[in-house]
Amino acid sequence: MKTKYLLLLLSFLGLASCSNKKLDPAYMGKIEREQISVVTKVPGTVAQILASKGDFVKKGDTLVILDIPEVDAKKQQAEGVLKSAEAQYQMTKKGATDGQLKQLQNKVNGLKEQFEFAKKSKDRLDKMLKDSLIPQQQFDEVFAKYQGAKNQYEAAKTELQETQKGARTEQQTMALGQQLQASGAILEVDAAEREKYMIAPQDMSVETINLKTGELALPGYPVISGYINQSVYFRFTIAESKLGQIKSGEKVKIKVLYKDSEIINGKVTIVKALSSYANIATAYPDFDMQQTLFEVEVRPTEPEKVQDLITKASVSLKLDN
């Protein structure tokens, strides 16, 4: 019986000695990477996804292609306006022919229809606004379109009247300005068309793809998220009672637990206080809740050697002093 108790005592002492070799939980942290998202600037439907989860892509690679019918329609419209403006400028320089006058009359008729439609929409929403059925912003948007249609219609009528009387130098200048304005609209549409292609802003690894082919991507939506290449760092949450042992710029060693405690050389880059609601990186927090918590960020001194580390895996901090 005494032998049995002796064995139990020795086992207990052995476990106690092993527990003394455990890592200090106050210096446990996580492997982190700087995150990056690729977001849409204009609304569109996902037509193609050219990247897959886990891919490493280069800056400038096309990741997603959007289908934006509105851009195609606006481009055709802008090209039509440009051709019309060019013809009008030539007309003011050479004088109007019967065909050109007919073309200008058709333009006036078309703008008149747009103006009348805009006026009806404005009048209808005006009544709804008075009855508090729509917000003021919605009415303001329709009213702005009405004013634009009215101005275009009045300008076209004046242009037709002046053309019928014969072009003046001022009219030639005005026609040239309209041509330049139409050219600017083409450039604007071309810029919008380029937004159909979602490009990798940096060398990155693709971690999540938030939409599927055929789904709608709204402006500002992160279609693809991932991590910036060579951006590995280590983050620890330290209680203020331990803060005196750590200084910014200090060289430290990091143990990667899942890789048989592989040692990585690092340097403390940031020591800052955390807000009460901030994310806690310590794996086993055992600090006094009354203490202020501090975030300690450590960057590896050889970033190229840590790119295969798994994000959010546990690490421990070992001070050199």
N, C-alpha and C positions, 0 to 999 in steps of 0.2 A: 504493500500500500504506500509506504514512504517513497519507494522508487517511482511509483506512478505520479505522486505529487511533485517529486523532484523533476521528472520529465516535463510535466505541465509548466512548472516554474521556468525551466530553461527555455521552453518554447515561447513563453510570454516575453522573457527577456530578449530572445532573438527577434521577435516581432517588434519589440520596442526599439531595438537598435536599428532595425531596417527602417522604421518610421522616421528615425532621426535623419536618414539619408534622403528623405523625400524633398522635392523642390519646395522652396518657400512660395506659397500661393500668392503672396503679395507681389511677386515679380513674374507672374504668369500673364501672357498676352496672346495676341492673335497675329497671323500673317494677313496683311492687307494689300490691296492693289488700288490704284487710282481708277475710278470708274469714269466711263464716257458713254454718252448716248448720241445716236444719230436721229435727229427729229425732222419732221416735215415742216416746210415753210408755207406750202399751199395745200389745200385739200385735194385728195385724189384717191383712186382705188388702186390697191396693190396689184400690179400686173405681173411682175416677176420678182422672185427673191433669189439673188445670185450667191448668197452666202449661207453657210450652215453653222449650227452651234459647234463651237470648238475650233472654228477656222481662225487662222492668223492672217489678217489682211493688211495690205500696205496703204499708206496715205494716198488718196486719189482713186482707189479701187471702187467700182460701182457695186453697191450692195443690194439696192432695191430699185426697181423701175416702177413708177406710178403711171396710171392712166388718168389724164386730166383733160377731158373733152372740152371744158370751158376754154382752155388755153388754145386748143386747135381752132375753136370757133372764133376767138378773139384775134387770132393771127390772120385768119381769112378776112375778117372784118377790117383789120388794120391795113392789110395789103390792098383791099378795095378802096379804103379811104385814101391811101397813098397814091394809087393810080388816078383817082379822081382829082386829088390835089395837084398832081403833076399836069394833068390835062387842063385844069383850070388855069394854071400858071402859063402854060403854053398859049392858052386861049387869050389871056390878057396881053400877051406879047404880040401875037399875030392877028388878033381880032377873032370874033366868034363866027363860026359857021352855023348853018341851020342844024346840022347834026349835033354840034356842041351845045347849042341853045336847047335843043330837045333833051340832051343828057342832063343839063343843069335843071331843066324843068322837072324831069323825073326825080332828081335829087330833092328838089323842093317838095314835091308831092310825097315822097317817102318820109321826109322829116316832118311834114305836116301830120301824117298818120301817127308817127311816133309821139309827136307833141300832144295830139288829141287823146291818144291812149294814156299818156302820162297824166294828162289833166283829169281824165275820168278816174284814174287810180287815186290821184290826190284828193279829188272831191269826195270819193267814197270813204277814204281813210279819215278825211276831215270830220265827217259825221261820226265815224266810229270813235275818233279821239274825243269828241265832245261828249259822247256817251260813256267814256272811260273804258272802252272795249279793247283798246290797244295802248301800248306805252308811247310816250312822246318820241323816243328814239326811232321807233319804226316809222312814225309819221314823218320825222325829219329826213329819213333816208329816201322815202318816196318823194317828198317835196324837193329834195336836191336833184333827183332824177327829172322831175317836172321842170325845174328851172333850167337844167342843162338842155333838155329837149326843146324848150321854148327859145333859148338863146341860139341853138343851132338852126332852128327853123327860121327865126328872124334874120339871122346872118345869111342863110341861103336865099331868102326872098330878096334881101338887099343886093346880094351878089348878082342875082338874076336880073334885077332891074338895072343895075349899073352896067352889066354886060350888054344888055339890050341897047343901052345908050352909047356904048363904046368904052373901052378900057382907058383908065387914066394911070398915071405913074403910081399913085397911091394904091390903086387896085392891084397893080402888078406886085408891089411890095407886100400887100396883104396876102395875095395868092402864094407868093414865095414863102411867107411865114407859115401859111397853112400846110404847104408842102413839107417844110422842115418839121412842123409839129407832127405830121403824119409819119415822117421818118423816125421821129423820137418814139412814137407809139409802137412802131415795128421793133425797135431796140428793146422797149419795155416788155413786149410779148416774148421776144427771144430770150430775155433774162428769165421770165416766168417759165418758159419751156424747158430751160436747163434744170429747173427744180424738179422735173420729172425723174431725174436721176439722183438718187441719194448716194452721196459719196462718202467714203471713210475719211474723216477729218485728220486722223493720225494713224500710225501703225498701231493696231489693236487686235485683241482676241475677242471673238464673238461669243458672248455668253448666253444671251436671251434674244429671241425674235418674238416680238409681241403681237404680230399680226400674221395672218395667212393670206394667200393669194385670193383676191376677190373682196377682201375686207376694206372698209373705208378708213383712210388715215386723215385725221383732222390736223389743222395747223398746230405745231408745237408738240405733236404726239411722238414719244420715243419709240420708233419702230424697231430699232436694234440697240441693244445695250451690251457693253462689254468692259474690258479693262485695257488701259494703255500699256503697250509693251514696255518692258524694263521699268516698271513703276512699283515694284515690290517694296514694301516697307513693313515695319513691325510696330504694333500699337499696344501700349500697356496703360492700365488705369492704376495709379498709385495713390495711396492715402498720404495725407500731409505728414504723418509720423515718419514715413520713409523718404520724404522728399529731400532731406538733407544729404542723402547719399548719392543723389543724381544731379548732374549739372549739364546744361546745354553745351554741346561740343565735346563732351566726354566720350572716349572710346570704350566700347563695351563688347561683350560676346553674347551671341544668341544661340540657344540650344533648340534645335528642331526636334520635337519629341517623337514624331512618327518616323523619323529617319535615324533611329538609334542614337538620338541626342547629338546629331551632327552639329558642329560648332561653326558659326558664321560671324565674321567680324563686322561690327557696325559702329555707328556714331550717333549720339543723341542730337537730334536736330530741333525738336520742339518740346518744351515743358510749359504747359498752360493749364489753368483751372478749367474744370468742366462745370457746365450748368447742371442743376439738380436733375434735369430730365434727359441728360445726355446719355449716349450709349456707353455701357460699361464693357470694357474689353477684357478685364481680368477673368480668368477661367473659374476661380473659386474665391469670390470675394469674402473676406473674413474681417473687414475693417469696421471700426466704430462708425456708425451712421452719422454721428455728429461731426466727424472730420470732413474737411473739404477734400474733394477728389481732384486729381490732376492727370491730364493726358500726357503721356511720354511717347514721342514718336522717334523711332530709330531707323535710320537708313543704312542699308548695307554698303560697305566700302567697295565691294566688287559686285555691282548690280548684275553683270552678265552671268554670274554663277548661281543666281537664285531664281531664275525665271521659271524653273520647273516646280517650284514649291506650290503647294495647294493652298488656295485662299481660304482663310478662316481656320486653318489648322492651328493647334496650340504651340506656343513657344515659351521659353523662359529666358529671363534677363539675368546675365551674370556680369557684375561689375568687376573691372580690372583691379580696383584698389582694395 
